Structure formats: structure tokens, C-alpha cells
Amino acid sequence: MSDADSRKPAPSVKKRPVLFSHGDTGYLRLRKLTHGPGEQKRFLCLPRTGDKDGPLVEVAMVTASADWTSHARLEDAADLGALLSHPAIPRHHGLFQYRGGRYLVTEYVTGISLNMAGHYGSVRGRQLSEAFTLYVASSVAEVLSYVHTLTDAAGRPLGVLHQSVDPYNIIVKNDGTVMLAHFMSAASLLPRRAPAVPFILQGEIDFAAPERLFPMPGVTADSRADLFSLGMVMLEMITGLQLYGSDEVEQAAERLPPGHPGYDGELPWVCEVPSWTTVEQMARRAAAFTPEHIDHLMRRVSEPVRLILHKLLRRHPEERYANAAALKGDLDACLGVLDAPYGAREAIEEVLKARSEALAVKGPIELIPSDEVERRAGEVLLPTNH
């Protein structure tokens, strides 16, 4: 928990090895986190200057022996991170070099990812409320509106796309506020950006918009691709179902004829983020789904939310919301007609209740999904007031 992270660490932390040093500060390696793109590795670290400990940080690292592309990608992330200043985006602390390696330091955010929250709902047999999803999606839409409208010093649009809007990267903090993390695969028009690696699809594909998965004549991925991904997240949170993973969409994809627009049978792409299927198979599903498939998945969703999701989950970008601000307006309108206000306090209370009920169904060992170890690691390694 960020407010407690600067207190004296537990004894188990004291003898941890130093991952790297900068000036008088050593960054103690507490735990290895999941891999980043390319040869990037990520660690949870405790900065220590003399006998004083700072707040926990997340360190993305590429070694001296890593390929040039991995170094360039980390520099790109650092350049973009230096421009991002929003309370719902983890703070950027700087890019440092040490013994030939590069180390990007950002704020570490403890809390509950949407993936974990959805897991709790599935285990207890009841998804979290529509109000919860509307609240979280509104918070993310606000962040995306900020990101998508960033400009340089001359007022030129920077064209920033997150490209990995998914349940792992949306975090409900312990106070109920929402963060959008991990801009490591973001695209932008910043100068000196590293060129894209041929045939490597950057970012997340499980929730990717169709235009990111296969060529669409006259269409280039823009901010509306992130909005499609947010719609996919909303659909899964409310229904517990994934559009590209549904049986009906899989069957429709299998019926696509050779030469179908969007699938030629020889897509050369591979994804840099692990997925449950190939880019080729995901592209076929993105080319095959219809509004009727979405309707089938949303048969228990309220009408106002159905309308929002239908507008988000259109194959062609011009049929979606024009921007994140317009989406946020509709999400807030839905929240505004609820019987009772819904905000940060209600969100964290609902998630914790879902976790407690899931624990009653399964023991703590069986309940924990893979990202819970990562996202709540700081609460285990450092003492808290609770």
C-alpha cells in the first residue's frame, strides 16, 4: 500500500540483493515480476539511500547483452513516461544506466487487477455488478482521453495509443481508485521512436481491435482501437465471457472462406505478449464476429449498457465512439441514474466482498490467480497498518 511503503521494511527485506545503483541509492530486488516485451525483465524493488527506504518501485530492465531493439523500446517507454502526468497513471521516476544495462523505474501500484476481480466473481458464481464495471470503465476512459489528446510543446498531437488495455493492466487500488498501468507497448509519434520489428505485433492481442490484427483497407489503428479494447474488457467483466473466445465466434471463424477480407490464411505475425492462441486465429475471429454474437453474449445485460457495448464493439472504427470523452459521457450518464451513488468506496467494498465469498468456495491457495502474486506483492513484503 503506497502510503505505508516508506516505513521500515520487514526483516526479510534487509538482506535482499541490489538490482542496480544510481548515485547513493541502491535498488533492492524484492521479487521478479512478469516479463515485459522483448528481452525486458521486470522487478519489484525497494530504493534504499543510506539507511532510509523509499516507496516501492517497479523496475523494467534490459541487460547489456540484450538486443538493440529491446534497449530502444525501453528508451521509447521512458520518453513517453516522462510526458505522462495523470493521477491514474503510475508515476515515472526515470531511466538509468548501470554496467551497460538500462533500468526504467516507475511507481509500483498495489491493488486488485480487473483480472483478479473477475476471477473472484467467477469463483463465487456471480460477476461483479454493472455499476462496478461502469465506474471502472469511466475511470479508464478519462485516462484514455488524456493520453489520446497529448500534444508536444508545439501543440502537435502525439498520437499515443496504449495498445494493451486489458484486465491485467487496469488496477483497482486499495482506496478504490482506478489506475491504467503498463505503457511499455504504447505507440506514439514521438521523434526517434524505434522502428517496429517486422512481423511482431506489439501489445496485447486477446482484447485487440480488428484493425490491429489484420489489414483493413483504408483503416489505420487510432485511439478508437483502445476504445474497442475497453469494450472487450467491459463485456468480459459484466458477462464473464470473452468475445473472441466464444464458441459461436470460433465456429464463424472456421467458416471464413479463403481470401476473406481480413484473413488470407498466411498472416506472418506473431505476438510479443503471450496469448491463448495465435495472431492468425485471433485475426480470423476478429474478422468473423457479428453484432448478433455480441447480442448473444449480452442477453442478461441492461439495455443502456448494451447500447454502449454495441457502439464500442464495432469492427469498423468509424462506427464506434469518436473519442474517449464521448464514451465517458455515456458511462457517467448510466452511473447517474443508479438508485445510489457508486464510486471508489463502493468499488473496493464490492471487490473485497467478492474475494471473501470466493475464499469461502475455494481455499486461499486455489483462489489466487497468477497476477495476484505480482499485484499484491508489496503487501506481503512490507508491513502495513492493517
Secondary structure, 3 states (H helix, E strand, C coil): CHHHCCCCCCHHHHCCCEEEEECCEEEEEEEECCCCCCCCEEEEEEEEECCEECCCEEEEEECCCCCHHHHHHHHHHHHHHCCCCCCCCCCEEEEEEECCEEEEEEECCCCEEHHHHHHHHHHHCCCCCHHHHHHHHHHHHHHHHHHHCCECCCCCECCCECCCCCCCCEEECCCCCEEECCCCCCECCCCCCCCCCCCEECCCCCCCCHHHHCCCCCCCCCHHHHHHHHHHHHHHHHHCCCCCCCHHHHHHHHCCCCCCCCCCCCCCCEECCCCCCCHHHHHHHHHHCCHHHHHHHCCCCCHHHHHHHHHHCCCCHHHCCCCHHHHHHHHHHHHHCCCCCCCHHHHHHHHHHHHHHHHHHCCHHHHCCHHHHHHCHHHHHCCCCC
